[in-house]
Amino acid sequence: MTATDVVLSRTRPRDLLVCEVFGPTIQGEGPSAGQLASFLRIGDCNLACNTCDTPYSWDWRRYSRAVQTSRVPAEDVAAALLRHPTKLVIITGGEPMMQQPQLVPVARRLCAAGRRIEIETNGTIAPDPAFDRHVSLYVVSPKLAHMGMPLPRRIKPAVIKAFQATGRAVFKFVLDTPADVDEVAALQDEHGLERVWVMPQATTAAAVIAGLRAIAAPAIDRGWNVSGRLHTLIWEDERGR
């Protein structure tokens, strides 16, 4: 279900900018891969990764913001997610941490209904205490040099430390070339990252398999966890999966 499928009431300044709500499906990557889940995709992002697999959620040079997103009241977003029976709710983007105040009432209602909330974030905006108390897991994905942005924009040491302080953060890196292995290792050493996942940069099933074969040995050597992209293996690049 896309944002335009959500029944809208009168919009308010603190309504959420929503790209899409979909599920039930499976979480395709990271530590919760393979689990039944529903997704809330937030619109807008504070970064501009040149290999982003969801550019329609933020790249308004190529996509229409008015077409791809809607302003949706928090109660309507929560109701849309609660119509799905899955216990795991993934909030992703775009960049969901840009809308933490607007997400608080959604998260509160989801938790009251027994849902578990997992956040996918680029790791450049620190958790707000009012929102953080509702989050079960942060999957923090710091961006590497191959994504085309300068280091100070994509790596925020104080923010990484704030995520580590929650005790509920893992770190997931997208690898594109062999040089990325050394970059991840350097970031791990510099920031003391303990729970690390690596996954291939890929938007087709064939590329996922080739990427996994390329990163498996380096990951094993360094003690990293490996993540595939189950949704891509099953549905290729189909949206809403």
DOZAMAR-873164 format. One record per residue (C-alpha): residue in three letters; x, z negated, y negated. Coordinates in steps of 0.25 Angstrom, whole numbers, padded with zeros to 4 digits, always signed. Last residue first. Layout:
BEGIN
alaXZY
...
//
This chain:
BEGIN
arg+0033+0005+0023
gly+0026+0009+0010
arg+0034+0021+0007
glu+0039+0029+0019
asp+0055+0031+0019
glu+0057+0031+0034
trp+0045+0025+0041
ile+0051+0018+0053
leu+0066+0018+0050
thr+0063+0017+0035
his+0054+0004+0038
leu+0065-0001+0047
arg+0076-0001+0036
gly+0088-0007+0043
ser+0094-0020+0040
val+0108-0025+0045
asn+0112-0039+0044
trp+0127-0042+0039
gly+0138-0048+0046
arg+0149-0040+0040
asp+0153-0032+0053
ile+0139-0031+0057
ala+0135-0025+0044
pro+0147-0015+0044
ala+0142-0011+0058
ala+0128-0009+0055
ile+0129-0001+0042
ala+0131+0013+0046
arg+0122+0012+0058
leu+0111+0006+0049
gly+0113+0017+0039
ala+0111+0028+0049
ile+0098+0022+0055
val+0093+0020+0041
ala+0097+0034+0037
ala+0089+0040+0049
ala+0077+0031+0045
thr+0076+0036+0031
thr+0078+0028+0018
ala+0091+0023+0020
gln+0102+0013+0013
pro+0106+0005+0025
met+0104-0010+0027
val+0112-0022+0025
trp+0108-0037+0027
val+0115-0049+0021
arg+0112-0063+0023
glu+0124-0071+0018
leu+0127-0066+0004
gly+0139-0073-0002
his+0138-0066-0016
glu+0152-0060-0016
asp+0154-0058-0001
gln+0140-0052+0001
leu+0142-0043-0011
ala+0156-0038-0006
ala+0150-0036+0008
val+0139-0028+0002
glu+0148-0019-0005
asp+0157-0017+0007
val+0146-0012+0015
asp+0141-0003+0004
ala+0153+0005+0005
pro+0148+0010+0018
thr+0137+0017+0011
asp+0122+0015+0009
leu+0120+0000+0012
val+0108-0008+0007
phe+0110-0022+0006
lys+0101-0034+0010
phe+0104-0048+0006
val+0096-0060+0011
ala+0089-0070+0002
arg+0081-0083+0006
gly+0091-0094+0003
thr+0086-0094-0012
ala+0100-0096-0017
gln+0104-0082-0011
phe+0094-0075-0020
ala+0099-0083-0032
lys+0114-0079-0029
ile+0110-0064-0028
val+0104-0066-0042
ala+0116-0072-0047
pro+0125-0061-0041
lys+0116-0050-0047
ile+0120-0036-0040
arg+0113-0024-0044
arg+0114-0023-0059
pro+0128-0029-0060
leu+0133-0020-0049
pro+0130-0007-0055
met+0118+0002-0049
gly+0118+0014-0040
met+0113+0009-0027
his+0126+0012-0020
ala+0132+0000-0027
leu+0124-0010-0019
lys+0111-0017-0022
pro+0108-0031-0018
ser+0096-0032-0008
val+0090-0046-0008
val+0080-0048+0003
tyr+0074-0061-0002
leu+0066-0069+0008
ser+0055-0079+0009
val+0050-0078-0006
his+0039-0087-0011
arg+0049-0097-0018
asp+0056-0086-0025
phe+0045-0081-0034
ala+0044-0094-0042
pro+0059-0096-0041
asp+0062-0082-0047
pro+0072-0075-0037
ala+0084-0068-0044
ile+0084-0053-0048
thr+0095-0044-0044
gly+0094-0045-0029
asn+0088-0032-0025
thr+0076-0038-0019
glu+0067-0038-0007
ile+0058-0050-0006
glu+0052-0056+0006
ile+0040-0064+0006
arg+0033-0071+0018
arg+0018-0071+0018
gly+0010-0084+0022
ala-0002-0082+0012
ala+0004-0092+0002
cys+0017-0084+0003
leu+0010-0071-0001
arg+0002-0078-0012
arg+0014-0084-0019
ala+0022-0071-0017
val+0011-0063-0025
pro+0010-0074-0035
val+0026-0074-0037
leu+0027-0059-0037
gln+0024-0057-0052
pro+0035-0067-0056
gln+0045-0061-0046
gln+0043-0046-0051
met+0057-0042-0053
met+0061-0048-0040
pro+0053-0038-0033
glu+0063-0026-0036
gly+0058-0012-0033
gly+0053-0017-0023
thr+0051-0028-0013
ile+0042-0039-0009
ile+0041-0040+0007
val+0030-0048+0012
leu+0031-0054+0026
lys+0019-0060+0033
thr+0012-0047+0035
pro-0003-0046+0035
his-0004-0037+0024
arg-0016-0039+0015
leu-0008-0050+0009
leu+0001-0040+0002
ala-0010-0034-0005
ala-0016-0047-0009
ala-0002-0052-0015
val-0001-0039-0023
asp-0015-0040-0028
glu-0013-0055-0032
ala+0000-0051-0039
pro-0007-0041-0048
val-0002-0027-0047
arg+0005-0018-0057
ser+0007-0005-0049
thr+0019+0003-0045
gln+0023+0017-0040
val+0014+0026-0049
ala+0015+0018-0062
arg+0030+0017-0059
ser+0031+0032-0057
tyr+0044+0036-0049
arg+0057+0043-0052
arg+0061+0036-0065
trp+0053+0024-0061
asp+0062+0020-0050
trp+0056+0006-0047
ser+0047+0006-0034
tyr+0048+0021-0031
pro+0063+0019-0029
thr+0060+0012-0016
asp+0072+0016-0007
cys+0082+0013-0018
thr+0095+0021-0017
asn+0098+0023-0032
cys+0095+0008-0034
ala+0089+0005-0047
leu+0088-0010-0050
asn+0078-0018-0058
cys+0066-0013-0049
asp+0052-0010-0051
gly+0040-0011-0042
ile+0037-0021-0031
arg+0035-0017-0017
leu+0027-0027-0009
phe+0029-0026+0006
ser+0022-0031+0018
ala+0030-0035+0031
leu+0031-0035+0046
gln+0045-0038+0049
gly+0055-0028+0054
ala+0065-0031+0044
ser+0065-0045+0038
pro+0080-0046+0036
gly+0081-0033+0029
glu+0074-0020+0031
gly+0061-0014+0035
gln+0050-0025+0033
ile+0039-0020+0041
thr+0025-0015+0037
pro+0012-0021+0033
gly+0013-0016+0022
phe+0013-0011+0008
val+0013-0015-0006
glu+0018-0006-0017
cys+0025-0004-0030
val+0020-0016-0037
leu+0023-0021-0051
leu+0017-0035-0050
asp+0007-0040-0060
arg+0013-0050-0070
pro+0008-0043-0083
arg-0006-0041-0077
thr-0013-0030-0070
arg-0028-0030-0069
ser-0031-0028-0054
leu-0025-0019-0045
val-0028-0016-0030
val-0015-0013-0023
asp-0015+0002-0018
thr-0007+0006-0030
ala+0004-0003-0027
thr+0006+0004-0013
met+0000+0000+0000
//
